[in-house]
Structures are given as C-alpha cells and as structure tokens.
Amino acid sequence: MKPVKVGILGAGGFARAFTPLFKAHPLVRAVSIAELIPGRRREEAALAGVTEAYGSLDELLGSDCDAVAIFTQRGLHAPQAIAALRAGKHVYSAVPAGTTVEELGELVETVGATGLTYMLGETSYYYPSTIFCREMWRQGKFGRFVYGEAEYMHDMSHGFYQAYQHSGGKNWLRTAGVPPMLYPTHTVSMIVSVTGARLTRVSCLGQVDQSGDGAFGRGLNPWDNEFSNETALFRTSDGGTARINELRRVGHWGGRSVRLSLFGTEGCYEEQPEGDVWVNRSREVTPLNDLLRCVPVAEGDRKAAGEPTDSTQHDFYSGMAPVHPIWRLPAELASRPSGHHGSHHFLVDDFVRACTTGSLPPNHVWAAARYNLPGIIAHESAKREGEVLPVPDLGDPPAGSARLEDFLAKLSPAKPAWNLPKPAYTGQPWW
C-alpha cells in the first residue's frame, strides 16, 4: 500500500489533537497544514513539528498532498470537501458533513463522480457504548428494534463559548446561535450505525432561548434561530421509533455529554453517567462500567501533551476501554492516549486505511448523509411547531463496493477481544 500525504485544513484546537496522530501513522508519508491566520499558522506548525504550511485552501489543493483533513468552521465543511474532491484529493471531514439538504446532495454526487475516499470524522461511532451495541446487535442479542434514544447535552458554558470565540472572529456571537439540530451526527449516528435502519419521518419541538446572551434569537444569527434546545421524535425504517435530544441550555454534567440507550424485544442497553447496564428478557442485569470505561490519563501527562486539564474536558483526552479493538491499530498509534472516549485513533486509522486500500470507510458519504439529514429536517419541523415531515434519503454506496470492515475482518480474531461480564443478578417478577 502506497503511503499518503495528508494536508490539515484549519489549525485550531481540534486539529491539534489529530495532527500528531496523522504524523505517527505508518501509512502517512508526510503532513502539511493550511491556516488563514498567519500567527496561528506559525504557532500550530511549530507546535506540531510541521514544516510545510499554506495560507489558504487553494494553496493546499495546489500542493502534492493526497488527502485533505478538514477542521474548519461547521458551515464550511461541505463546500471545502467538494472543492478538495474536485481537485483530486481524498477527504476527511470533521462533523457535520453539511448543513443543508442541497449541499449534502452535491457532496454525495461529487464523491460518486470522483470515486475518491470521503470519510466523516464522527467520534460517537467509536465510543465504547456504540461499539458494544453494534456487536450485541450483530449477535442478535437485541432482537427486533423497538426504541432508541440519544442525546447531546452540552451547555453553552461548558466550552462552547470559548470554541466560538476562537473560530468566529469579532462576530463570533452570531455563529454561536446555530440551530442545535444542525449538529446531529453525534446522536443520530449512535442509533443508525447500530441498527442499520434509516430515520424516515420526524416531529421536532424547539425551546425558545431566554438567556439573553445574544446568541439565540430572531435576527441575532444567520439562521434567524431562537432555539437553544431541540427534541425530535423519529420513525425508523424498521418500524421502531427514536428520540434525539440536542440541548445547549441544560444544567447537566455527568462526565459524558453524548449518551445512548437502545431497547429491543430481547435485550436492552441503557447508558447513564455512572451505571451502564445490559438487561434482557431473562431478567439478567449486567453492569458494564468496567468494560466500557476508558482508562484516564494522568494530569501530568495531559499537561505535557498540551491537552486541557479542566474537568469539563476530561472526556477529550483518555486511554482506551476494554471494548475497543486496540489490536487492529498500528503500534505507533496504540501506545498514545486518544480523545473523545478513545475514538481519535480509530478515526485516523480508518481514514488512512481507506485511502490506501481503496475501500469504503464505515462513515462514508452515504452514511454521513443519513447522520446529517434527519437533523436538518428536524429543525425545519421545529420551526413549524412539530409538523411531521419526511426525511429524504440519498441512497447507498455503489453495489459491490469494497468495505474497510471486510479488510479489517481478515486481521480480526475469531471472536471479540472482550466477553460480556456475568450478570450481577437476575431479577424476580413483582407479580
């Protein structure tokens, strides 16, 4: 397999977590960066040890990089991805893939026309809870899907103000009022990637913000958006239902801002701040904390790596959980701490392997559309006070496409590297 050269677009704090991983990957021959702000470009290049830096996307696309990894503001991802694909570059994109139905349609068409690799950098796909549920689903332990709920509870005061200030310039407050449902991939992907079903119809309600901070409100942002919290109920293509919460004003802090629960006819998974459990129709209750908790990283090691040490960011920098398939990672990555509950290493590895093997990564563009479109339509429903609306679908990958999962399966042990713990107890009926 021929190694690739990766160009990092956008030298912000999130890119800083990924640049060292791309540099360390044995199938990456070189890394460059592109950043509009000269001072930030010099600072981040020096910090990352990157000697090749560009002042714009156009300059980066004119270079000899094979792939572009996009870490810019949310509304720029789709147009920049389309430009990179048309320039002959593979694309890794931070979430969301796009913010309108039209640009997602153009993105899917462009990937299909170019035949290049596109991968959405969705962290939740590699969360311990999602990995566990996918394996239990594969084994048929859930039975038929009944109901799922996923929620992203991230109060604006928990790091969002700072992030918007960093990326939004003098008018950063206008960009902070983005509708919560235009950032739906963390939650939607957790359910869709487990069951494989689509979200087909939606009714969504929004809560009008009353904080008075100037971010949410009519005329205060480009979306004319007044909702800081949105809750959506979806019909799924397999006959079930799913509830999605995107909350930006909520007095919650439980260690994880993204949470998942899935209920089937045979078994159920429930995720709470300190009590992940698997239960089944035999009334067996199995605690999963030891299996799904990522190993913490010492504060001294975090400081040495330049990572945040405040409590609101402890999920951003950690080790792996026992459920993670660490065996499939290159040794150069496996020995490093990861971020977002162990997801960063797998995001980088899947993208690089997809580029070098020509196979589809799990979060390919058609999956990305199914993660993003439900939220876009949900926000439209919220503006209509919960009117039920159909969620469009942009189709599937071409028939016969090589899948990265199949390539990795050849490296896989016959069984998962973990086993379901023994039930803590078997409940008795109350009647």
C-alpha positions in Angstrom: 0.0 0.0 0.0 1.3 3.4 -1.0 1.6 5.9 1.9 -0.4 9.1 1.6 0.4 12.8 2.3 -2.3 14.5 4.4 -3.0 18.2 4.5 -4.6 19.5 7.6 -7.1 22.4 6.9 -7.7 24.6 9.8 -5.1 24.8 12.6 -7.4 25.1 15.6 -7.6 23.2 18.9 -9.4 20.2 17.4 -6.9 19.8 14.6 -4.2 19.9 17.2 -5.5 16.6 18.6 -5.3 14.9 15.2 -2.1 16.2 13.6 0.2 14.1 15.8 -1.8 11.0 15.0 -1.6 11.5 11.3 2.1 12.2 11.6 2.6 9.0 13.6 0.6 6.7 11.3 3.0 4.4 9.3 0.9 4.8 6.1 1.2 8.6 6.2 4.4 9.8 4.4 4.0 13.5 5.3 1.7 16.1 6.9 1.2 19.7 6.0 -1.2 22.3 7.3 -3.2 25.2 5.9 -4.5 28.1 8.1 -5.7 31.6 7.1 -4.5 33.4 10.2 -0.7 33.9 9.9 0.1 33.9 13.6 -1.9 30.8 14.3 -0.4 29.1 11.3 3.1 29.6 12.5 2.3 28.7 16.1 0.5 25.4 15.2 3.1 24.4 12.6 5.8 24.8 15.2 3.9 23.0 17.9 3.1 20.1 15.6 6.6 20.0 14.1 5.2 20.6 10.6 7.5 22.5 8.2 5.1 22.8 5.2 2.3 25.3 5.8 -0.1 27.1 3.5 -2.2 30.2 3.8 -5.4 29.0 2.1 -7.4 26.0 0.9 -6.5 26.9 -2.7 -2.8 26.8 -1.9 -3.2 23.4 -0.1 -5.1 22.0 -3.1 -2.3 23.1 -5.4 0.2 21.1 -3.4 1.1 17.4 -3.7 -1.0 16.2 -0.8 -3.1 13.2 -1.5 -5.8 13.9 1.1 -7.3 16.9 3.0 -8.5 16.6 6.6 -11.0 19.4 7.3 -11.1 21.0 10.8 -12.7 24.4 10.0 -16.0 26.1 11.0 -19.0 23.9 10.7 -20.7 25.7 7.8 -17.6 25.4 5.6 -17.2 21.6 5.7 -19.3 20.6 2.7 -18.1 23.4 0.2 -14.5 22.7 1.2 -14.9 19.0 0.9 -16.4 19.3 -2.6 -13.6 21.6 -3.7 -11.0 19.2 -2.4 -12.6 16.2 -4.1 -12.8 18.1 -7.4 -9.1 18.8 -7.0 -8.4 15.1 -6.8 -7.9 14.8 -3.0 -9.4 12.3 -0.6 -11.3 14.0 2.2 -11.7 13.5 5.9 -14.2 16.0 7.4 -15.0 16.9 10.9 -18.7 16.9 11.7 -21.2 17.9 10.4 -20.8 16.9 6.8 -23.1 19.7 5.7 -25.9 22.0 6.9 -28.4 22.0 4.0 -30.1 19.3 2.0 -28.7 20.8 -1.2 -25.1 20.8 -0.2 -25.3 17.2 1.1 -26.8 16.2 -2.2 -23.9 17.8 -4.1 -21.4 16.2 -1.8 -22.8 12.7 -2.4 -22.8 13.3 -6.1 -19.2 14.6 -6.1 -18.0 11.5 -4.2 -19.8 9.3 -6.6 -18.4 11.1 -9.6 -14.8 11.2 -8.5 -14.6 7.8 -6.9 -12.4 9.3 -4.1 -12.5 8.5 -0.4 -14.7 10.6 1.8 -15.0 9.9 5.5 -16.9 11.8 8.1 -15.0 12.1 11.4 -17.8 11.0 13.6 -16.4 10.3 17.1 -19.6 8.6 18.5 -19.2 5.8 16.0 -16.2 4.6 18.0 -17.5 5.3 21.5 -17.4 2.2 23.8 -21.1 2.2 24.1 -21.7 2.2 20.3 -19.1 -0.5 19.7 -20.7 -2.7 22.4 -24.2 -2.2 20.9 -23.1 -2.9 17.4 -21.5 -6.2 18.5 -24.6 -7.2 20.5 -26.8 -6.3 17.5 -24.6 -8.4 15.2 -25.1 -11.4 17.6 -28.9 -10.8 17.5 -29.0 -10.1 21.3 -31.3 -7.1 20.9 -33.9 -8.9 18.9 -36.2 -6.6 16.9 -35.5 -2.9 17.4 -38.2 -1.2 19.5 -36.9 2.3 20.6 -33.7 4.2 20.8 -32.7 7.5 22.4 -29.5 9.5 22.1 -28.8 12.9 23.4 -26.1 15.5 23.2 -26.3 17.6 26.4 -23.7 20.3 26.0 -24.4 23.5 27.8 -23.0 26.6 26.1 -21.0 27.4 29.3 -19.1 24.1 29.0 -16.6 25.1 26.5 -18.8 26.2 23.6 -18.4 30.0 24.2 -14.6 29.6 24.1 -14.8 27.5 20.9 -16.9 30.0 19.1 -14.7 32.9 20.2 -11.7 31.0 18.9 -13.2 30.3 15.5 -15.7 33.1 14.9 -13.6 36.3 15.0 -15.1 39.6 16.1 -18.7 38.5 15.3 -18.3 35.1 17.0 -21.6 35.5 18.9 -23.6 35.4 15.6 -22.1 32.0 14.7 -22.9 30.6 18.2 -26.6 30.7 17.6 -26.5 27.7 15.2 -29.7 25.5 15.5 -28.8 22.5 17.7 -30.3 20.1 15.2 -27.8 21.2 12.5 -25.2 19.4 14.6 -27.0 16.0 14.9 -24.3 13.4 14.0 -23.1 12.5 17.4 -26.6 11.4 18.4 -28.1 10.1 15.2 -25.0 8.0 14.3 -25.2 6.1 17.5 -28.6 4.6 16.7 -28.3 4.4 12.9 -24.8 2.7 13.0 -26.1 0.0 15.3 -29.4 -1.0 13.6 -28.6 0.0 10.0 -32.1 1.5 9.7 -32.8 5.0 8.4 -34.7 7.7 10.1 -37.7 8.4 7.8 -40.1 10.9 9.4 -39.8 13.4 12.2 -41.7 15.7 14.5 -39.5 18.2 16.4 -40.1 20.8 19.0 -37.7 23.6 19.9 -37.3 25.6 23.1 -37.0 29.4 22.7 -33.9 30.6 24.4 -34.3 33.0 27.3 -30.7 33.5 28.4 -30.4 37.0 26.8 -26.7 36.4 25.8 -27.3 37.5 22.2 -26.6 34.1 20.5 -30.1 32.7 20.0 -33.0 34.8 18.8 -34.7 36.2 15.8 -32.3 38.4 13.8 -29.3 37.5 16.0 -27.7 34.8 13.8 -27.6 33.8 10.2 -30.3 31.1 10.7 -32.7 33.5 12.5 -32.7 30.8 15.1 -34.3 31.2 18.5 -34.0 27.6 19.7 -31.2 26.6 22.1 -32.7 23.2 22.8 -34.4 20.9 20.3 -36.1 17.5 20.8 -37.1 15.2 17.9 -39.1 12.0 17.6 -38.4 9.9 14.5 -40.0 6.9 12.8 -37.3 4.4 11.8 -37.4 2.4 8.6 -37.6 -0.9 10.6 -40.8 0.2 12.3 -39.3 1.5 15.5 -39.0 4.9 17.0 -36.1 7.1 18.1 -35.8 10.2 20.2 -33.0 12.7 19.7 -32.1 15.5 22.1 -29.8 18.3 21.1 -29.5 20.6 24.2 -27.4 23.7 24.6 -29.0 25.1 27.8 -29.1 22.3 30.3 -27.9 22.0 33.9 -26.2 18.7 33.4 -22.8 17.4 33.9 -22.3 13.7 34.2 -18.9 13.1 32.6 -20.3 12.4 29.1 -22.3 14.8 27.1 -23.3 12.2 24.4 -25.3 9.3 25.6 -27.2 6.3 24.1 -29.9 3.9 25.1 -31.3 1.1 22.9 -34.3 -1.1 23.5 -35.1 -4.3 21.6 -37.5 -7.2 22.0 -34.9 -9.4 23.5 -32.3 -7.1 25.2 -31.7 -3.5 26.1 -28.7 -1.3 26.8 -29.0 1.8 29.0 -26.3 4.4 29.4 -26.3 6.7 32.4 -23.5 8.8 33.9 -22.4 6.1 36.4 -24.4 3.0 35.5 -24.2 1.4 32.1 -26.2 -1.8 32.0 -27.3 -4.6 29.7 -30.6 -6.3 30.6 -32.6 -9.0 28.8 -35.9 -10.8 28.9 -34.5 -13.4 31.2 -34.3 -10.6 33.8 -30.5 -10.7 33.9 -28.9 -7.4 34.7 -25.2 -7.0 33.7 -23.2 -3.9 34.8 -20.9 -2.7 32.0 -18.8 0.0 33.7 -15.6 -1.9 33.7 -16.0 -3.0 30.1 -16.9 0.5 28.7 -14.9 2.9 30.8 -11.8 4.5 29.1 -8.6 4.5 31.1 -8.0 8.0 32.4 -4.7 9.8 31.6 -2.7 11.4 34.4 -2.9 15.2 34.7 0.8 15.5 34.3 0.8 13.6 31.1 -2.0 15.7 29.8 -0.1 18.9 30.6 3.0 17.6 28.9 1.0 16.9 25.8 -0.6 20.4 25.8 -4.0 19.0 26.5 -6.7 20.6 28.7 -6.8 19.5 32.3 -10.1 21.2 33.5 -12.9 18.8 34.4 -15.2 19.8 31.5 -12.7 18.3 29.1 -11.8 15.0 30.8 -13.5 13.0 28.1 -11.4 14.7 25.4 -8.1 13.0 26.3 -8.0 9.5 27.7 -6.9 6.0 27.1 -9.0 3.1 25.7 -11.7 1.0 27.1 -11.5 -2.9 27.1 -14.2 -3.0 24.4 -12.0 -1.1 22.0 -10.3 -3.3 19.3 -6.9 -1.9 20.1 -5.3 -5.0 18.4 -6.2 -3.5 14.9 -4.3 -0.3 15.5 -0.7 0.3 14.3 1.7 0.1 17.2 2.6 3.7 16.5 -0.9 4.8 17.5 -1.9 2.2 20.1 0.6 3.4 22.6 -0.7 7.0 22.6 -3.6 8.5 24.6 -6.7 9.1 22.5 -9.6 11.6 22.6 -13.4 11.6 22.7 -13.6 8.3 24.6 -10.9 6.6 22.6 -12.2 7.5 19.1 -9.5 9.6 17.6 -7.1 6.7 16.9 -9.7 4.8 15.0 -10.9 7.8 13.0 -7.4 8.4 11.8 -6.6 4.7 11.1 -9.9 4.1 9.3 -9.4 7.1 7.0 -5.8 6.3 6.2 -6.5 2.6 5.6 -9.5 3.5 3.4 -7.3 5.9 1.3 -4.5 3.3 0.9 -6.8 0.3 0.2 -9.5 2.0 -1.9 -12.2 0.6 0.3 -15.2 2.4 1.9 -14.7 3.5 5.5 -17.7 2.9 7.8 -18.6 6.6 7.9 -18.7 7.0 4.1 -20.6 9.9 2.5 -23.9 7.9 2.2 -23.8 7.1 5.9 -22.8 10.8 6.6 -25.9 11.9 4.8 -28.0 9.6 7.0 -26.4 11.1 10.1 -27.0 14.7 9.0 -30.2 14.9 7.0 -32.5 13.9 9.9 -31.3 16.9 12.0 -31.8 19.4 9.1 -35.4 18.2 8.6 -36.0 18.1 12.4 -35.1 21.8 12.7 -37.5 22.6 9.9 -40.2 20.7 11.8 -39.4 22.7 14.9 -39.9 25.9 13.0 -43.4 24.6 12.1 -44.1 23.7 15.8 -43.7 19.9 15.4 -45.2 19.3 11.9 -44.4 15.8 10.8 -42.0 15.9 7.9 -40.4 13.2 5.7 -36.6 12.7 5.9 -35.1 12.3 2.4 -32.5 9.6 1.7 -29.6 10.0 -0.7 -29.1 6.3 -1.3 -26.5 3.7 -0.7 -22.9 3.1 -1.9 -22.5 1.5 -5.3 -23.2 -2.2 -5.3 -20.1 -4.3 -4.9 -18.1 -1.5 -3.2 -15.2 -2.9 -1.2 -15.7 -2.3 2.6 -13.0 -1.5 5.0 -14.8 -3.7 7.6 -14.1 -6.7 5.4 -10.5 -5.8 5.1 -10.1 -5.4 8.8 -12.0 -8.7 9.4 -9.1 -10.5 7.9 -7.0 -9.2 10.7 -9.6 -9.8 13.3 -9.6 -12.6 15.9 -12.4 -15.1 15.5 -14.3 -13.6 18.5 -14.3 -10.1 20.0 -11.4 -9.4 22.3 -13.9 -9.0 25.2 -16.6 -11.1 26.7 -19.9 -9.9 28.2 -19.5 -10.0 32.0 -21.6 -12.3 34.1 -24.9 -10.9 35.2 -24.8 -9.2 38.6 -28.2 -10.6 39.4 -31.4 -12.0 37.9 -34.5 -10.0 38.8 -37.7 -11.6 40.0 -41.1 -10.6 38.7 -43.1 -8.4 41.1 -46.4 -10.4 40.5 
